[in-house]
Amino acid sequence: MRRSIYRPLATLALAILLAVATPPRARAVETLSPDLVRLIPTLMPMTVNINFLKYENREGQPGALVPVHKGVGSGYIVDPDGLIVTNRHVTDGGDEIYVTLNDNTRLRAAVVYRSPDIDLAVLQVHADHKLTAVRWGDSDRMVPGQLVIAIGNPLGLGGTVTTGIVSARDRDIKVSPLDSFMQIDAAINPGNSGGPLFNSAGELIGMNTAIFTVGSEGGSVGLAFAIPGNDVQLVLKNLHQYGRAHNGYLGAVLQDVTHDMAEALSLPHAMGAIVAEVRDDSPAARAGLADGDIVLRIGDHDIPNLRAALRAISSGNTGKPTAFVIQRDGARHTLSVKLDEVADDTNKITLDTAPPRLRRITHEELGIEGEAATEDLLRKYGVKPGLKGFMITKVADKSLGAYVGFEVGDLLMRVQNTPVDNVDDLTRAIDAAIKQQRRRVMVLLYDDRGARWIAVPIAR
């Protein structure tokens, strides 16, 4: 319901009185502390803005790829040599991904890893200097009430800082079976996804990932969720050590213990994860785990529910004994379990990738045709006589050329600083730019309205 902006005069008078009576010292708390004001500029170089384009073949234009969707997100630098972490959903569907650094440098990014388990992706960029990487904090030590700082790219606006507190821990928002989100009340909006969450010491303790909204507007209502930084660190550690996801495998089907189950099992409350099935020749079978056992602790982790059990198993040490504390027939026992590894070698990656090779955009993708300018052509399209260049006589509908702004009657005069008189000149200028590792070139056009520059993609 929309609130009226009008208030009774008595209420207004009281508000004015209170404002006059409020001592200046009480109003000073409205601003951030001087320590935070000094800290935040040191965090900005660690954060990046992410933009992506999705290309598709348009109907009736075989081979002509045009952008059909744009998206924005956020990320943060985890290695000075150009490794960047963001949310997987920020990169999904992106054919062309760009990262903008805090100094406004724009770099093409390659996706080198997408996690199958949590909403995380790793990007690689290649800058000509070392980048500023985050300092890691311990997300397990964050408790409700502690200050957090979120930095991101909401709605594509770029480096935006919001602050708040940890509202809750271990939230399950049904994104994956391993959910253990940190809930915060810092303002997060679309575009913040993948951005860093810092503690008051400037250490990274989370990755902003999701918001709950009310209505169709999709704005912040104070319910935001971040993947704990320790989860991110574990994935990166496995990637560096093994070149792949490295997850533990128990070989048992587990369920949550419900309140009704707890009553039937004479438990004080719903706790642990109950074994529903033990698979043959599995780590669970070899360790003696049985149907009906209730798993209460795995290694150093208490197991309050199924999610906690799955997280402990997935992140557990494989091939080494792990203590499982279980309850069986009302008594507690400790079993020694050697978890197997779930590894998919087809997803093996190297986190030190070479710059991607450029593929030239084809003439069909660009979708333009033309010929060397003649006085007759200049007169036909109303262009000033005496000019030289490549006259565009056809632009395919819904082509990449149409998307960037080519029009029939445009006289293409220069590519970068190279004059263009015919199609061969155009080809040579584009090839030279690609050898310089350029993905776009500046093109000078002239038409009946005058001259204009546009940036044209030449490689992907």
C-alpha positions as CSV (number, residue, x, y, z in Angstrom):
1,M,0.0,0.0,0.0
2,R,1.3,3.4,-0.9
3,R,1.7,5.7,2.1
4,S,0.5,9.2,2.1
5,I,3.1,11.9,2.3
6,Y,0.8,14.0,4.5
7,R,0.8,13.9,8.3
8,P,-1.3,15.6,10.9
9,L,0.0,19.0,12.0
10,A,0.5,17.8,15.6
11,T,2.7,15.0,14.4
12,L,4.7,17.4,12.2
13,A,5.1,19.8,15.1
14,L,6.4,17.1,17.4
15,A,8.9,15.9,14.7
16,I,10.2,19.5,14.4
17,L,10.5,19.8,18.2
18,L,12.3,16.5,18.5
19,A,14.7,17.5,15.6
20,V,15.5,20.8,17.4
21,A,16.0,19.1,20.7
22,T,18.2,16.4,19.4
23,P,21.8,17.1,20.5
24,P,24.4,17.3,17.7
25,R,26.3,14.4,19.1
26,A,23.4,12.0,18.6
27,R,23.0,12.9,14.9
28,A,26.7,12.2,14.2
29,V,26.0,8.4,14.2
30,E,24.3,8.8,10.8
31,T,27.6,8.6,9.0
32,L,30.1,5.8,8.7
33,S,33.0,5.7,11.2
34,P,36.2,7.4,10.1
35,D,37.9,3.9,10.1
36,L,35.4,2.6,7.6
37,V,35.7,5.7,5.4
38,R,39.4,5.1,5.2
39,L,39.0,1.3,4.7
40,I,36.5,1.3,1.8
41,P,38.8,3.0,-0.8
42,T,41.4,0.2,-0.2
43,L,38.7,-2.4,-1.0
44,M,37.5,-1.0,-4.3
45,P,40.5,-2.1,-6.4
46,M,39.7,-5.7,-5.3
47,T,36.2,-5.6,-6.8
48,V,35.2,-5.7,-10.5
49,N,32.1,-5.0,-12.6
50,I,31.0,-7.8,-15.0
51,N,29.1,-7.4,-18.3
52,F,28.2,-10.1,-20.7
53,L,26.6,-10.5,-24.1
54,K,24.6,-13.4,-25.4
55,Y,24.7,-14.0,-29.2
56,E,22.2,-15.9,-31.3
57,N,21.6,-16.6,-35.0
58,R,18.6,-14.6,-36.0
59,E,16.0,-16.2,-38.1
60,G,16.6,-15.8,-41.8
61,Q,20.2,-14.8,-41.2
62,P,22.3,-18.0,-41.1
63,G,25.7,-17.3,-39.6
64,A,24.8,-13.8,-38.6
65,L,25.3,-13.7,-34.8
66,V,23.8,-10.7,-33.0
67,P,23.5,-9.9,-29.3
68,V,20.1,-10.8,-28.0
69,H,20.7,-10.3,-24.2
70,K,22.9,-8.1,-22.0
71,G,23.6,-8.8,-18.4
72,V,25.5,-7.3,-15.5
73,G,27.1,-8.7,-12.3
74,S,30.0,-8.3,-9.9
75,G,33.1,-10.1,-8.9
76,Y,36.3,-9.9,-6.9
77,I,40.0,-10.6,-7.6
78,V,41.5,-13.7,-5.8
79,D,44.9,-13.8,-7.5
80,P,47.1,-10.9,-8.7
81,D,47.6,-12.7,-12.0
82,G,44.0,-12.2,-13.0
83,L,41.8,-14.9,-11.4
84,I,38.3,-13.5,-10.5
85,V,35.5,-15.2,-8.7
86,T,31.8,-14.5,-9.3
87,N,28.5,-16.4,-9.2
88,R,27.9,-19.1,-11.8
89,H,24.6,-17.6,-12.7
90,V,26.3,-14.3,-13.7
91,T,28.3,-16.2,-16.4
92,D,25.6,-18.7,-17.5
93,G,24.6,-18.0,-21.1
94,G,27.2,-15.4,-21.7
95,D,29.1,-15.7,-25.0
96,E,31.2,-12.6,-24.5
97,I,32.2,-11.6,-20.9
98,Y,34.0,-8.4,-19.9
99,V,35.4,-7.3,-16.6
100,T,35.8,-3.7,-15.7
101,L,38.4,-2.9,-13.0
102,N,38.1,-0.1,-10.5
103,D,40.4,2.1,-12.7
104,N,37.9,1.7,-15.6
105,T,40.2,-0.7,-17.5
106,R,38.0,-3.1,-19.5
107,L,39.3,-6.7,-20.1
108,R,37.9,-9.7,-21.9
109,A,37.3,-12.6,-19.5
110,A,37.4,-16.3,-20.0
111,V,35.3,-18.7,-17.8
112,V,37.8,-21.3,-16.6
113,Y,35.5,-23.1,-14.1
114,R,31.8,-23.4,-13.2
115,S,31.1,-25.2,-9.9
116,P,28.5,-28.0,-10.2
117,D,27.8,-27.8,-6.4
118,I,27.5,-24.1,-5.5
119,D,26.8,-20.9,-7.4
120,L,30.4,-20.1,-8.2
121,A,32.5,-19.5,-11.3
122,V,36.1,-18.6,-11.9
123,L,37.1,-16.1,-14.6
124,Q,40.6,-15.4,-16.0
125,V,41.6,-12.0,-17.3
126,H,45.0,-10.9,-18.6
127,A,46.1,-7.4,-17.5
128,D,49.5,-5.8,-18.1
129,H,50.1,-5.4,-14.4
130,K,49.5,-7.2,-11.1
131,L,46.0,-6.8,-9.7
132,T,44.9,-6.2,-6.1
133,A,43.6,-9.5,-4.6
134,V,41.3,-9.8,-1.6
135,R,42.5,-10.8,1.9
136,W,40.6,-13.8,3.2
137,G,38.8,-13.7,6.6
138,D,37.2,-16.6,8.5
139,S,33.5,-16.7,7.6
140,D,32.9,-19.3,10.3
141,R,33.6,-16.7,13.0
142,M,31.0,-14.2,11.7
143,V,28.0,-14.0,14.0
144,P,24.7,-12.1,13.9
145,G,25.2,-8.4,14.6
146,Q,28.6,-8.1,13.1
147,L,29.2,-5.3,10.5
148,V,29.5,-6.3,6.8
149,I,30.4,-4.2,3.7
150,A,29.0,-5.2,0.3
151,I,30.5,-3.8,-2.9
152,G,29.0,-4.4,-6.3
153,N,27.5,-3.3,-9.6
154,P,23.8,-3.0,-8.8
155,L,21.7,-2.4,-12.0
156,G,25.0,-1.8,-13.9
157,L,25.7,1.5,-12.0
158,G,29.2,0.3,-11.0
159,G,31.2,0.4,-7.7
160,T,28.5,0.8,-5.1
161,V,29.1,0.3,-1.4
162,T,26.4,-0.7,1.1
163,T,26.8,-1.7,4.7
164,G,24.8,-3.7,7.2
165,I,25.0,-6.6,9.7
166,V,25.0,-10.3,9.6
167,S,21.3,-11.1,10.2
168,A,21.5,-14.9,10.5
169,R,23.7,-17.9,9.7
170,D,23.2,-21.3,7.9
171,R,20.2,-20.3,5.8
172,D,18.7,-22.8,3.4
173,I,17.2,-20.9,0.4
174,K,16.8,-24.1,-1.7
175,V,19.5,-23.3,-4.2
176,S,21.4,-26.5,-3.7
177,P,21.5,-29.4,-1.2
178,L,24.7,-27.8,0.3
179,D,23.1,-24.4,1.1
180,S,24.5,-22.6,4.2
181,F,24.0,-19.0,3.3
182,M,24.9,-16.0,5.4
183,Q,21.9,-13.7,5.7
184,I,22.7,-9.9,5.7
185,D,20.7,-6.7,5.7
186,A,23.1,-4.7,3.5
187,A,21.2,-3.4,0.5
188,I,21.7,-5.8,-2.5
189,N,20.0,-5.5,-5.9
190,P,20.3,-7.2,-9.3
191,G,23.8,-6.7,-10.5
192,N,25.3,-7.3,-7.1
193,S,25.5,-11.0,-7.7
194,G,29.0,-12.3,-7.4
195,G,30.3,-9.3,-5.5
196,P,32.4,-9.4,-2.4
197,L,31.2,-9.2,1.2
198,F,33.9,-7.9,3.7
199,N,34.1,-7.7,7.4
200,S,35.1,-4.6,9.3
201,A,38.8,-5.5,9.0
202,G,38.5,-5.5,5.2
203,E,38.7,-9.3,4.9
204,L,36.5,-11.2,2.4
205,I,34.0,-13.3,4.3
206,G,31.3,-13.9,1.7
207,M,30.0,-13.6,-1.9
208,N,26.7,-11.8,-2.4
209,T,24.5,-14.2,-4.3
210,A,20.7,-13.8,-3.8
211,I,17.9,-11.6,-2.5
212,F,14.3,-12.1,-1.5
213,T,12.0,-9.5,-2.9
214,V,8.4,-8.5,-2.6
215,G,6.3,-7.7,-5.7
216,S,7.5,-7.4,-9.2
217,E,10.1,-4.6,-8.8
218,G,12.8,-6.9,-7.6
219,G,14.5,-4.4,-5.2
220,S,16.1,-4.8,-1.9
221,V,13.9,-5.4,1.1
222,G,16.7,-6.2,3.6
223,L,16.9,-9.9,2.9
224,A,20.1,-10.7,1.1
225,F,22.2,-13.9,1.1
226,A,25.9,-14.5,0.7
227,I,27.9,-17.7,0.1
228,P,30.3,-18.0,3.0
229,G,33.9,-17.1,2.1
230,N,35.2,-20.4,3.6
231,D,33.1,-22.3,1.0
232,V,34.7,-20.3,-1.8
233,Q,38.2,-20.9,-0.4
234,L,37.6,-24.6,-0.3
235,V,36.6,-24.7,-3.9
236,L,39.7,-22.6,-5.0
237,K,42.0,-24.8,-2.9
238,N,40.7,-27.9,-4.6
239,L,41.1,-26.3,-8.0
240,H,44.7,-25.3,-7.4
241,Q,45.6,-28.7,-5.8
242,Y,43.7,-31.1,-8.1
243,G,42.6,-29.0,-11.0
244,R,39.0,-30.1,-10.4
245,A,36.2,-30.3,-7.9
246,H,37.3,-32.8,-5.2
247,N,34.3,-34.1,-3.2
248,G,34.0,-36.8,-0.7
249,Y,31.7,-39.8,-1.3
250,L,30.1,-41.8,1.5
251,G,27.8,-44.2,-0.5
252,A,24.7,-43.9,1.8
253,V,21.3,-42.3,1.3
254,L,20.7,-39.9,4.2
255,Q,17.5,-38.1,5.3
256,D,16.7,-35.2,7.6
257,V,15.4,-36.3,11.1
258,T,12.0,-34.6,11.4
259,H,10.3,-33.7,14.7
260,D,8.0,-36.7,14.3
261,M,11.0,-39.0,13.7
262,A,12.8,-37.5,16.8
263,E,9.8,-38.4,18.9
264,A,9.7,-42.0,17.5
265,L,13.4,-42.4,18.1
266,S,13.3,-40.9,21.6
267,L,15.6,-38.0,20.6
268,P,15.3,-34.7,22.6
269,H,14.7,-32.8,19.3
270,A,15.1,-33.1,15.6
271,M,18.9,-33.6,15.1
272,G,21.3,-35.4,12.8
273,A,20.7,-37.3,9.5
274,I,19.3,-40.8,9.4
275,V,20.7,-43.5,7.1
276,A,18.0,-44.8,4.7
277,E,20.2,-47.0,2.6
278,V,23.8,-48.2,2.5
279,R,25.1,-49.0,-1.0
280,D,27.2,-52.1,-1.6
281,D,31.0,-51.9,-1.5
282,S,30.9,-48.2,-0.5
283,P,32.9,-46.4,2.2
284,A,29.7,-46.5,4.4
285,A,29.4,-50.3,4.0
286,R,33.1,-50.9,4.7
287,A,32.9,-48.8,7.8
288,G,29.8,-50.7,9.2
289,L,27.3,-47.9,8.8
290,A,23.7,-49.4,8.8
291,D,20.2,-48.4,7.9
292,G,18.6,-46.5,10.8
293,D,21.9,-45.1,12.1
294,I,21.6,-41.4,13.0
295,V,24.8,-39.4,12.1
296,L,25.4,-36.8,14.7
297,R,29.0,-35.7,14.1
298,I,31.5,-36.0,11.2
299,G,35.1,-35.2,12.0
300,D,35.0,-31.8,13.7
301,H,31.5,-30.9,12.5
302,D,28.3,-31.3,14.5
303,I,25.5,-32.5,12.3
304,P,22.2,-30.8,13.1
305,N,20.5,-31.7,9.8
306,L,20.9,-33.3,6.4
307,R,22.5,-30.2,4.8
308,A,25.3,-30.2,7.4
309,A,25.9,-33.9,6.8
310,L,26.2,-33.4,3.0
311,R,28.5,-30.4,3.4
312,A,30.8,-32.3,5.8
313,I,30.9,-35.3,3.4
314,S,31.5,-33.2,0.3
315,S,34.3,-31.3,1.9
316,G,35.8,-34.2,3.8
317,N,39.3,-35.6,3.5
318,T,39.2,-38.5,1.1
319,G,41.3,-41.6,1.7
320,K,41.9,-40.8,5.3
321,P,40.0,-42.0,8.4
322,T,37.2,-39.7,9.5
323,A,35.3,-40.2,12.7
324,F,31.6,-40.6,12.4
325,V,29.6,-40.3,15.6
326,I,26.3,-42.2,15.2
327,Q,23.4,-43.2,17.4
328,R,22.2,-46.8,17.0
329,D,19.5,-48.4,19.2
330,G,19.7,-45.5,21.7
331,A,23.5,-45.8,22.2
332,R,26.3,-43.7,20.7
333,H,29.1,-45.2,18.7
334,T,32.1,-43.9,16.7
335,L,32.9,-45.4,13.3
336,S,36.1,-44.8,11.3
337,V,35.1,-44.0,7.7
338,K,37.5,-43.5,4.7
339,L,35.6,-41.4,2.2
340,D,36.1,-42.0,-1.5
341,E,36.6,-39.2,-4.0
342,V,34.0,-38.1,-6.5
343,A,36.1,-36.6,-9.3
344,D,35.1,-35.7,-12.8
345,D,38.3,-35.6,-14.8
346,T,36.4,-34.2,-17.8
347,N,36.1,-31.0,-15.9
348,K,39.8,-30.8,-15.1
349,I,41.1,-27.2,-15.6
350,T,44.2,-25.2,-15.3
351,L,43.9,-21.9,-13.4
352,D,46.8,-20.3,-15.3
353,T,45.4,-20.0,-18.8
354,A,46.9,-18.3,-21.8
355,P,45.1,-15.4,-23.4
356,P,42.4,-16.7,-25.7
357,R,43.1,-16.8,-29.4
358,L,41.0,-14.4,-31.4
359,R,38.6,-15.7,-34.1
360,R,37.8,-13.2,-36.8
361,I,34.2,-12.2,-37.2
362,T,33.2,-13.3,-40.7
363,H,31.8,-11.0,-43.4
364,E,28.5,-12.9,-43.1
365,E,28.3,-12.1,-39.4
366,L,29.0,-8.4,-39.9
367,G,26.3,-8.4,-42.6
368,I,27.5,-5.5,-44.8
369,E,28.1,-5.2,-48.5
370,G,29.5,-2.3,-50.5
371,E,32.0,-1.0,-53.1
372,A,34.6,1.7,-53.7
373,A,32.9,5.1,-53.6
374,T,32.3,6.9,-56.9
375,E,30.9,10.3,-57.6
376,D,27.6,8.7,-58.7
377,L,27.3,6.7,-55.4
378,L,28.2,9.8,-53.4
379,R,25.5,11.8,-55.2
380,K,23.0,8.9,-54.9
381,Y,23.3,8.8,-51.1
382,G,23.7,12.6,-50.6
383,V,27.3,12.4,-49.3
384,K,29.6,15.3,-49.9
385,P,31.4,15.0,-53.3
386,G,35.1,14.3,-53.5
387,L,35.3,11.9,-50.5
388,K,37.0,8.5,-50.8
389,G,36.1,5.3,-49.0
390,F,34.0,2.2,-49.0
391,M,30.3,2.9,-49.7
392,I,28.0,0.5,-47.8
393,T,25.2,-0.5,-50.1
394,K,23.5,-3.2,-48.1
395,V,23.2,-4.0,-44.4
396,A,21.5,-7.3,-43.6
397,D,18.5,-7.0,-41.4
398,K,19.2,-8.0,-37.7
399,S,22.8,-8.5,-38.5
400,L,25.8,-7.5,-36.3
401,G,26.5,-4.6,-38.6
402,A,22.9,-3.4,-38.1
403,Y,23.3,-3.8,-34.4
404,V,26.4,-1.6,-34.1
405,G,24.9,1.1,-36.3
406,F,25.9,0.6,-40.0
407,E,23.4,2.0,-42.4
408,V,23.0,1.9,-46.2
409,G,24.6,5.1,-47.6
410,D,27.4,5.2,-45.0
411,L,30.8,5.9,-46.4
412,L,33.3,4.0,-44.5
413,M,36.4,6.2,-44.6
414,R,38.9,4.9,-41.9
415,V,39.5,1.9,-39.7
416,Q,41.5,3.1,-36.7
417,N,43.9,5.5,-38.5
418,T,44.0,3.6,-41.8
419,P,42.2,5.1,-44.8
420,V,39.9,2.6,-46.5
421,D,39.1,3.0,-50.2
422,N,37.8,-0.5,-51.1
423,V,37.0,-3.9,-49.6
424,D,40.6,-5.0,-49.8
425,D,41.7,-2.1,-47.8
426,L,39.0,-2.9,-45.2
427,T,40.1,-6.5,-45.0
428,R,43.8,-5.5,-44.5
429,A,42.9,-3.0,-41.8
430,I,40.9,-5.5,-39.9
431,D,43.6,-8.2,-40.2
432,A,46.2,-5.8,-38.9
433,A,44.0,-4.9,-35.9
434,I,43.5,-8.6,-35.1
435,K,47.3,-9.1,-35.1
436,Q,47.5,-6.4,-32.5
437,Q,45.1,-8.5,-30.4
438,R,42.2,-6.0,-30.9
439,R,38.7,-7.1,-30.6
440,R,37.1,-3.9,-31.7
441,V,38.2,-1.1,-34.0
442,M,37.1,2.5,-34.4
443,V,35.5,3.2,-37.8
444,L,34.9,6.6,-39.3
445,L,31.7,6.9,-41.3
446,Y,30.3,9.8,-43.3
447,D,26.8,10.2,-44.5
448,D,24.4,12.9,-45.6
449,R,24.3,14.2,-42.0
450,G,28.1,14.4,-41.6
451,A,30.8,12.3,-39.9
452,R,30.6,9.9,-36.9
453,W,32.8,7.3,-35.2
454,I,31.5,3.9,-34.1
455,A,33.3,0.9,-32.4
456,V,32.9,-2.3,-34.4
457,P,33.7,-5.8,-33.2
458,I,36.1,-7.6,-35.5
459,A,37.0,-10.7,-33.5
460,R,35.6,-13.0,-30.8
